[in-house]
Amino acid sequence: MKVFKPPINLGVRSSRHGKSTMMVKCPFCESKIEVYIWSFAGSGKRCSCGALLGMYGCVKETENEQN
């Protein structure tokens, strides 16, 4: 099952020539990750917990719940 949550933006650092970065917090494990803005908006960034963080949402695959 996939779980969706919004990303948590902790701030942006502007730089020239595509080197602007932003600090994001994983909504699943609360790790802080520095990402390039152009990359984050495109393919996203994978967190160490396995979640895929993106500009418009974060996704993590979880085990199916048994009823």
C-alpha positions in Angstrom: 0.0 0.0 0.0 1.3 3.5 -0.8 1.0 6.3 1.7 1.0 10.0 0.5 1.9 13.0 2.6 2.8 16.6 1.7 6.5 17.6 1.8 7.9 19.8 4.6 10.0 22.8 3.3 12.4 24.1 5.9 13.9 26.8 3.7 15.6 27.8 0.4 19.1 28.9 -0.4 19.5 30.7 -3.7 22.6 30.3 -5.8 23.6 30.8 -9.4 23.8 28.3 -12.3 21.3 25.7 -11.0 22.9 25.3 -7.6 19.9 26.6 -5.6 19.0 24.2 -2.8 16.3 23.7 -0.3 16.2 21.9 3.0 13.2 19.5 3.3 12.1 17.2 6.2 10.8 13.8 5.4 7.2 13.5 6.7 7.7 9.8 7.5 11.0 9.6 9.5 11.6 13.4 10.0 15.1 13.3 8.5 16.4 16.6 7.1 17.7 16.4 3.6 19.3 19.1 1.4 18.2 18.9 -2.2 18.8 20.8 -5.5 15.5 22.6 -6.4 15.7 21.6 -10.1 16.1 17.9 -9.2 13.5 18.0 -6.4 10.9 19.5 -8.9 11.8 16.9 -11.5 12.4 13.3 -10.3 12.4 14.0 -6.6 14.7 12.7 -3.9 14.8 9.3 -2.1 15.0 9.4 1.7 17.1 6.9 3.6 13.7 5.5 5.0 12.7 4.6 1.4 10.2 7.5 0.9 10.2 9.4 -2.4 10.1 13.1 -1.7 8.8 15.4 -4.4 7.8 19.0 -4.9 4.0 18.2 -4.6 3.9 15.1 -2.4 5.8 12.4 -0.7 5.2 8.6 -1.2 6.2 5.6 0.9 5.5 2.0 0.2 4.2 0.2 3.2 3.2 -3.4 3.9 -0.4 -4.2 3.3 -2.6 -4.1 6.4 -4.2 -7.4 7.2 -7.9 -7.4 8.2 
